[in-house]
Amino acid sequence: MKKVLLTLAFAFAINTISAQTEPAEKAIDFNQWSVELSGGFNKPQRPMTSGYYTTVVSPYTADLGIRYMFNNKFGLKGDFGYNSFTEEEGSIPFDTKYYRADLQGVANLGRIMSFETWTNTFGLLAHAGFGLSFLERKEPTYVKDRMGNFMVGVTGQVKLTDRIVLTGDFTSITNAKQSFAFDGASRNNINGFNGSLFTGTVGLTVYLGKKAKHADWVMDNDDRFTAINDRFTAVENRMLDSDNDGVANYLDVEADTPAGTMVDTKGRSIDKNNNGVADKTETYVSENYASKTDSTQVLNYNDQIKSTINNGYICTYFDFNVAKPNNTSTEGIDFILTYLRNNPSASVDIIGHSDEVGRSSYNDKLSNARATNVKNILLKANIDPSRLNVIAAGEDTSVDKTSEGARKLVRKVTFIIK
């Protein structure tokens, strides 16, 4: 027991001196205060009067403590304890109460022994300290006894959340100058540390503070590991090829190249005839939307095509909370582009829509941004701006907003030919 105490005291002293002499490198980024409440059983060992004894595990014990951690390894706590001692069947009846108040040093063995290398759920604390105790018996005659105490124990931890921890504690208490037996029936004539008591409790620890973690669960150099991980993640993200054009994102000037489009070393669509439309897109439109009887392969201006557009069959779609068209639906824009080129007198309303997720005011702006981005694509293809009219339709309430599949259908831009 003395070795445990000396080890804890030495480690605590070294840590305190280090904390006072080394300059602070950074602000504390973890919670330091906690409240501990537990209850359980006790077993008084000695002194007990002949003929008086308790059960092997005797109720009741209750403890309330407040703990402060200097860092993730060492701290202090003040706590109060209550113990009730009553007779076992066959013993002479008695009923005594034992109260104590202690100040203890705390060592976080979970961090000292690097539990984080195998678990982030279980922890272990060691505590030891000194305090004052009071023993009281009211019947048949009033007895009171004041004494000092030394206690040492270990507390197992199971983290339930970042704020609440389940604990199990085993503690040994040694009293100094205890004048009466724990049953209060006889005097104790042994001097020095002459009383001993064991307690076992289960309880909860509640962490206080605004930080995300408590010191009990903070690893050394945790912020450095996080920074390194963030750097690796950033490098990995830069090496991604989101549009699958063979050029990594960090080199890709054109981030949303349609699938299958030929690109240069900077990810830009190849446009050999310099007409503002990628060669791959131009070929697709010609093959799928041009008149097969017209050698110039242009769309004919007729009521059927206009009706198809105005009824919403030609549109472009968007991912959630994104203002740029997704790669799989740009053919709708290509269709409108070809139509406008072959019908110079026609103009078009570009109507942006959004789903109902989020604030209506934000969704109005998002629908406008979607329509504006489609307009800008057509402007880059040399369509006169006077022929393009942007309309922000805002939220489309025609579908079930709880259905992800339905919401995908209304995140779009539609067109009205005039």
C-alpha positions in Angstrom: 0.0 0.0 0.0 2.8 2.4 0.9 4.5 1.7 -2.5 1.3 2.6 -4.4 1.0 5.8 -2.4 4.6 6.8 -2.9 4.4 6.0 -6.6 1.3 8.1 -7.1 2.7 11.0 -5.0 6.0 11.0 -6.9 4.3 11.0 -10.3 1.9 13.7 -9.3 4.7 15.9 -7.9 6.8 15.5 -11.1 3.8 16.4 -13.3 2.9 19.5 -11.2 6.5 20.8 -11.3 6.6 20.2 -15.1 3.4 22.0 -15.6 4.7 25.0 -13.6 8.1 25.3 -15.2 7.3 24.5 -18.9 5.8 27.3 -20.9 2.3 26.6 -22.2 2.4 25.8 -25.9 -1.4 25.8 -26.6 -4.7 26.4 -25.0 -6.4 23.5 -23.2 -8.8 21.9 -25.6 -10.6 19.5 -23.2 -12.9 19.6 -20.2 -11.3 19.3 -16.8 -14.2 19.2 -14.3 -16.4 16.2 -13.5 -19.0 15.2 -10.8 -18.9 11.6 -9.5 -21.8 9.9 -7.7 -21.8 6.2 -6.7 -23.3 3.7 -4.3 -22.6 0.2 -3.1 -21.4 -1.9 -0.2 -18.7 -1.9 2.5 -16.8 -4.3 4.8 -15.3 -3.0 8.1 -12.3 -5.2 8.9 -11.0 -3.9 12.3 -11.6 -3.0 15.0 -14.8 -5.0 15.8 -16.0 -5.9 19.3 -16.2 -9.6 20.0 -19.7 -10.9 19.2 -20.3 -8.0 16.7 -19.9 -8.6 13.0 -21.4 -7.5 9.7 -22.2 -9.5 6.6 -19.4 -10.3 4.2 -20.7 -7.6 1.9 -22.6 -5.0 4.0 -24.8 -2.2 2.7 -24.7 0.8 2.5 -22.1 3.1 1.0 -22.6 6.4 -0.9 -20.0 8.7 -2.4 -20.1 12.1 -4.0 -17.0 13.7 -5.5 -15.8 16.6 -7.6 -12.7 16.1 -9.7 -10.4 18.4 -11.6 -7.8 17.2 -14.1 -4.7 19.3 -14.7 -4.0 17.3 -17.9 -5.0 13.9 -19.3 -2.9 12.0 -16.7 -3.2 13.7 -13.3 -5.7 15.6 -11.2 -7.3 16.2 -7.8 -10.6 15.3 -6.3 -12.5 16.1 -3.2 -15.2 13.7 -2.1 -17.6 12.8 0.7 -18.5 9.4 1.8 -21.3 7.8 3.9 -21.2 4.2 5.3 -23.8 2.4 7.3 -22.8 -0.6 9.5 -25.4 -3.0 10.8 -25.3 -6.5 12.3 -25.5 -9.8 10.4 -27.9 -12.4 11.6 -26.6 -14.0 14.8 -24.6 -10.9 15.8 -25.3 -8.6 18.7 -27.5 -5.8 17.2 -25.8 -2.5 16.4 -26.3 0.5 14.0 -23.4 2.9 13.4 -22.7 5.5 10.7 -19.4 6.5 9.3 -18.8 9.8 7.5 -15.7 11.0 5.7 -14.3 13.9 3.7 -11.1 13.4 1.7 -8.8 15.2 -0.8 -7.1 12.8 -3.2 -4.7 12.8 -6.1 -5.9 11.1 -9.2 -3.8 9.3 -11.8 -5.3 8.3 -15.2 -3.8 4.9 -15.7 -5.7 4.5 -18.9 -3.6 7.2 -20.5 -0.4 6.4 -18.6 -0.6 2.8 -19.8 -1.8 3.8 -23.4 -5.2 2.1 -23.3 -6.0 4.1 -26.5 -3.9 1.6 -28.5 -6.5 -1.0 -28.0 -9.7 0.7 -26.7 -11.5 4.1 -26.6 -14.3 2.8 -24.4 -12.6 1.5 -21.2 -10.5 3.5 -18.8 -8.8 3.1 -15.4 -8.2 5.7 -12.6 -6.1 5.3 -9.5 -6.7 7.6 -6.5 -5.1 8.1 -3.1 -5.3 10.8 -0.4 -6.0 11.8 3.2 -9.0 13.1 5.0 -11.1 13.2 8.2 -13.7 10.7 9.4 -16.5 10.6 11.9 -18.0 7.5 13.5 -21.4 7.8 15.3 -23.7 5.5 17.3 -27.0 6.7 18.7 -28.3 3.6 20.6 -28.2 2.4 23.3 -25.8 5.2 24.3 -24.5 7.9 22.2 -20.9 7.4 20.9 -18.9 9.6 18.6 -15.4 9.2 17.3 -13.3 11.6 15.2 -10.3 10.3 13.3 -8.0 10.9 10.3 -7.9 8.5 7.4 -5.8 7.5 4.4 -7.5 5.9 1.4 -6.3 4.3 -1.9 -8.4 2.8 -4.7 -8.9 2.1 -8.4 -11.9 3.1 -10.5 -12.8 1.3 -13.8 -14.5 3.3 -16.4 -16.9 2.5 -19.3 -17.5 5.5 -21.5 -21.2 5.6 -22.4 -21.1 9.0 -24.2 -18.6 11.9 -24.3 -20.5 13.3 -21.2 -21.3 10.2 -19.1 -19.2 7.4 -17.9 -20.2 4.3 -15.9 -17.7 3.5 -13.1 -16.9 0.7 -10.7 -14.6 1.4 -7.8 -12.8 -0.6 -5.1 -11.2 1.4 -2.2 -9.3 0.6 1.0 -9.6 3.1 3.9 -7.3 3.1 6.8 -8.2 5.1 9.9 -5.7 6.8 12.2 -6.4 7.2 15.9 -9.7 5.4 15.8 -10.9 5.4 19.4 -13.9 3.0 19.1 -14.7 -0.2 17.2 -16.8 0.2 14.1 -19.8 -1.2 16.0 -19.3 1.5 18.7 -19.5 -1.1 21.5 -15.9 -1.0 22.8 -12.9 1.2 22.8 -9.9 0.6 20.6 -6.6 0.7 22.5 -4.3 0.3 19.4 -2.4 3.5 18.5 -1.6 4.7 15.0 -3.3 3.4 11.9 -5.7 1.2 13.8 -8.8 0.8 11.7 -9.5 -0.5 8.2 -12.5 -0.6 5.9 -13.1 -1.7 2.3 -15.8 -0.3 0.0 -17.0 -1.3 -3.5 -19.3 1.0 -5.5 -20.9 1.4 -8.9 -21.8 4.9 -10.2 -21.8 7.5 -12.9 -19.4 10.3 -13.7 -20.7 13.4 -15.5 -18.2 15.6 -17.4 -18.7 19.4 -17.2 -17.6 21.9 -19.8 -18.1 23.1 -23.3 -15.3 21.1 -25.0 -15.9 18.0 -27.0 -13.8 15.7 -24.8 -12.8 15.3 -21.2 -9.2 15.0 -20.1 -9.8 11.3 -19.2 -10.1 10.4 -22.9 -7.6 12.8 -24.5 -4.5 11.2 -26.1 -1.1 12.7 -26.1 -0.4 14.6 -29.4 -4.0 14.0 -30.4 -4.1 17.3 -32.2 -0.9 16.4 -34.1 -2.4 13.1 -35.2 -5.5 14.9 -36.4 -3.4 17.4 -38.3 -1.4 14.7 -40.0 -4.6 12.8 -40.9 -6.1 16.0 -42.3 -3.1 16.4 -44.5 -3.3 12.8 -45.8 -7.0 13.3 -46.5 -6.3 16.5 -48.4 -3.7 14.8 -50.5 -6.0 11.9 -51.2 -8.8 14.3 -52.2 -6.5 16.2 -54.5 -5.6 12.9 -56.3 -9.3 12.0 -56.8 -10.7 12.2 -60.3 -14.3 13.1 -59.7 -15.4 13.4 -63.3 -13.4 10.3 -64.4 -11.7 12.1 -67.3 -8.2 10.7 -66.4 -7.0 14.0 -64.8 -6.7 14.4 -61.0 -8.8 17.0 -59.4 -5.9 19.3 -58.4 -4.9 19.5 -62.1 -8.4 19.5 -63.5 -9.4 23.0 -64.8 -12.8 21.7 -65.9 -14.2 19.8 -63.0 -17.5 18.5 -64.5 -16.4 17.1 -67.9 -19.2 14.8 -69.3 -18.4 11.1 -69.3 -16.4 9.9 -72.3 -15.3 13.4 -73.4 -11.8 13.7 -74.7 -9.7 16.2 -72.6 -6.3 17.7 -72.6 -3.7 17.5 -69.9 -5.6 20.0 -67.8 -8.9 18.2 -68.0 -10.4 20.6 -70.5 -12.8 19.3 -73.1 -11.3 19.2 -76.6 -13.2 21.4 -79.1 -11.5 21.1 -82.4 -13.9 23.4 -84.3 -13.8 26.1 -81.6 -17.6 26.5 -81.5 -17.8 26.4 -77.7 -19.2 22.8 -77.5 -17.1 19.8 -76.7 -16.6 17.5 -79.7 -18.1 14.5 -77.8 -21.2 16.4 -76.8 -21.7 17.8 -80.3 -21.4 14.3 -81.8 -24.0 12.9 -79.3 -26.5 15.7 -80.0 -26.1 15.2 -83.8 -26.6 11.4 -83.5 -29.5 11.5 -81.2 -31.5 14.7 -81.9 -30.7 15.7 -85.4 -33.1 15.0 -88.3 -32.0 11.8 -90.1 -33.3 13.2 -93.5 -31.4 16.4 -93.2 -27.8 16.3 -94.4 -26.8 19.2 -92.2 -28.0 17.2 -89.1 -29.8 20.0 -87.4 -33.0 20.0 -85.4 -36.1 20.9 -87.3 -38.3 23.7 -85.7 -41.7 22.2 -85.4 -44.6 22.0 -82.9 -43.7 18.5 -81.8 -40.2 19.4 -80.7 -41.3 22.6 -79.1 -44.1 20.7 -77.2 -41.5 18.1 -76.0 -39.4 20.9 -74.5 -42.2 23.0 -73.0 -43.8 19.9 -71.4 -40.6 19.3 -69.3 -39.3 16.3 -71.1 -36.0 18.0 -71.9 -34.3 19.1 -68.6 -31.0 18.9 -66.7 -30.7 17.5 -63.2 -28.6 18.5 -60.1 -27.2 16.8 -57.0 -28.4 17.8 -53.5 -27.5 21.4 -52.6 -25.4 21.8 -55.8 -25.8 24.5 -58.4 -23.9 22.9 -61.2 -25.6 20.2 -63.4 -24.5 16.6 -62.8 -22.5 14.8 -65.4 -25.3 12.5 -66.4 -27.9 15.1 -67.5 -26.0 17.6 -69.6 -27.6 16.2 -72.8 -30.7 18.3 -72.1 -28.6 21.5 -72.3 -27.0 20.2 -75.5 -30.5 19.6 -77.0 -31.5 23.2 -76.2 -28.2 24.6 -77.5 -28.7 22.7 -80.9 -32.3 23.9 -81.0 -31.4 27.5 -80.5 -28.7 27.4 -83.0 -31.0 26.1 -85.7 -33.9 28.5 -84.7 -32.2 31.9 -84.4 -35.5 33.7 -83.7 -36.4 31.5 -80.8 -35.8 32.5 -77.2 -36.0 30.3 -74.0 -37.0 30.6 -70.4 -34.5 28.8 -68.2 -36.5 27.7 -65.1 -34.6 26.6 -62.0 -36.2 24.3 -59.4 -35.2 22.8 -56.0 -36.6 20.3 -53.5 -38.2 21.2 -50.2 -35.2 20.3 -47.9 -33.9 23.4 -46.1 -35.2 27.0 -45.8 -37.4 28.3 -48.6 -35.4 31.5 -48.9 -32.2 29.5 -49.5 -33.9 27.2 -52.0 -35.1 30.2 -54.0 -31.5 31.4 -54.3 -30.4 27.8 -55.2 -33.0 27.5 -57.9 -31.9 30.8 -59.4 -28.2 29.8 -59.2 -29.0 26.5 -61.1 -30.8 28.4 -63.9 -28.0 31.0 -64.1 -25.4 28.3 -64.4 -27.3 26.7 -67.3 -27.6 30.2 -68.9 -23.8 30.7 -68.6 -23.2 27.4 -70.4 -25.3 28.6 -73.3 -23.6 32.0 -73.3 -20.2 30.3 -73.6 -21.6 28.5 -76.6 -22.2 32.0 -78.2 -26.0 32.2 -77.7 -27.1 35.8 -77.5 -28.0 36.8 -73.9 -31.2 38.5 -75.1 -32.6 35.1 -76.0 -32.0 33.7 -72.5 -34.3 34.4 -69.6 -33.6 33.1 -66.1 -36.6 32.2 -63.8 -36.2 31.0 -60.2 -39.2 28.7 -59.5 -37.9 27.9 -56.0 -39.3 24.7 -54.3 -41.1 22.1 -56.3 -43.9 20.8 -54.0 -45.4 18.3 -56.4 -43.6 15.3 -54.9 -43.3 13.6 -51.5 -40.5 15.5 -49.8 -39.7 12.5 -47.5 -38.7 10.4 -50.6 -35.1 10.7 -51.7 -36.0 9.3 -55.1 -38.8 11.8 -55.6 -36.6 14.7 -54.5 -34.0 13.8 -57.1 -36.6 14.4 -59.9 -37.4 18.0 -58.8 -33.8 19.2 -58.5 -33.7 20.4 -62.1 -33.8 23.1 -64.7 -36.6 23.0 -67.3 -37.1 25.1 -70.4 -39.9 27.0 -72.2 -39.4 27.9 -75.8 -40.9 31.2 -77.0 
